[in-house]
Amino acid sequence: MLSRSVSVLLLAAAIAAAQTTPEKKLKQGEYDVYNDVVKDINITNFTKALTDLGAWTQKFPESDYQDERTAFYVQAYAATNQPAKALEAASGLLSRDLASVFPGPAGQPAIIRFLYNVVWAISHDPNPSPDALAAGEKAAHQLMAFERPIPGVSAADWDKARASMKEQAAGALLYIAMQPGVQAMAKQPPDCAAADAAYARALNVYPDKSMLSYELGRALNCESKTQPEKLSAAIYEFQRAAVIDPTLGDPKADPKKVPAFADNAYLKIHGSDEGLDQLKQAVRQSPLPPDGFKIKTATEIADEKRAEFEKTNPQLALWMKIKGALADTDGEQYFTEQLKNSQVPQLRGVLIEAKPACRPKELTIAVPLPDTQQSLRAEIRLVLDKPLTGKPELNQEFHWEGVPTAFTQDTILLTMDGEVAKIECLKTAPCGVTTGKKK
């Protein structure tokens, strides 16, 4: 807001300008209603000013001071928190050259006061019409560009006024830029795609405004309900908002709220904070994500790890698939309909028991995960077509092929028939020679 001293100076100068314009004259009897309005505004009784402006308009619809009256209307509507009416009243004047409407140095404060009230109005209209947005944008640009000092205002006060004028104009232009997106999201159901496009356009103009990034993130998140690929871009925008300004331009806001929300959104899709620090750095470089930007989901990461595991541990991966299916609620059905009496490709495991110890015909096998310290547990019983020729060493890894014949679900123990000829890497010693101890 303008400082009170500058506001008073602007008001006094504007009233003086209206009273001293040489080519304008008040009609007979018009002075009293005109003076009532000036008094009302001078003491900031804007509700009464609107009443007196109505009386002035009714008694003197045609007046040399019609433009000044319009400016007073705009000011009174703004001061009584009626932004839509202020913008409607201002549209006619904004279509003209204000320097001609309020000419010379004496007209400058009237122009500033008028523009300032229009800018305030557009910034406070919750649902501005297209005409209101156009009027507000025009006023904001003119207020931003107004550089001529006001006669009678000190350089220090003018500098303060200019800073305030630019701040208010910039805020209004940002508000206007956001409105297409705001209005699209306010529809029932929300027009997420239109909001996405609107906020992206605004963000290209105002790349440092975290509120735009946040709202774009909301629009993208809305779209992701039917277009899941949009979710990565939404998280990018949430992270950018958190990094650029976590208060979203509101000094009273909790600066921890948006970062926490953005981080949780990343964790929810990615499954961990791996890569989050790199993303926080990347979002600083551009208001919009690069083409092809994608955050891998926890499912995708798991699928990649599974594929890599299957590539490097094909036998173990095969057993884990079989074991998982057997452990499921319909494990018995899977065994009977898909697994029983079917040839299973080569598996790999650790021998934990041989029956009998010498020249065994039955091997009990554990299938431990790599790089784990878990205790070995019987998972497969391999029944051979003939006895081995010696005494197998326990706790050694070997390979075999077999055909499932039986299944115990409570312990997930699979019985397979196998041929000695299809066993690989199983070390044996002559019977009677001590071998590795059973664990």
Salt bridges, closest charged atoms under 4 A:
ASP40 OD1 - LYS48 NZ 3.49
ASP52 OD2 - LYS48 NZ 2.75
ASP67 OD1 - ARG96 NH1 2.82
GLU68 OE2 - LYS24 NZ 2.70
GLU137 OE2 - HIS141 NE2 3.75
GLU147 OE2 - ARG162 NH2 3.28
GLU147 OE2 - LYS166 NZ 3.98
ASP196 OD2 - LYS230 NZ 3.52
GLU215 OE1 - ARG218 NH1 2.74
GLU223 OE2 - LYS230 NZ 3.97
ASP263 OD1 - LYS280 NZ 2.84
GLU300 OE1 - LYS294 NZ 2.77
ASP303 OD1 - ARG306 NH1 2.58
GLU304 OE1 - LYS296 NZ 3.09
GLU310 OE2 - LYS321 NZ 3.16
GLU353 OE2 - LYS438 NZ 3.89
GLU362 OE2 - ARG381 NE 3.25
GLU379 OE1 - LYS323 NZ 2.93
GLU379 OE1 - ARG377 NH2 3.95
GLU397 OE1 - ARG348 NE 3.77
GLU401 OE1 - LYS422 NZ 3.99
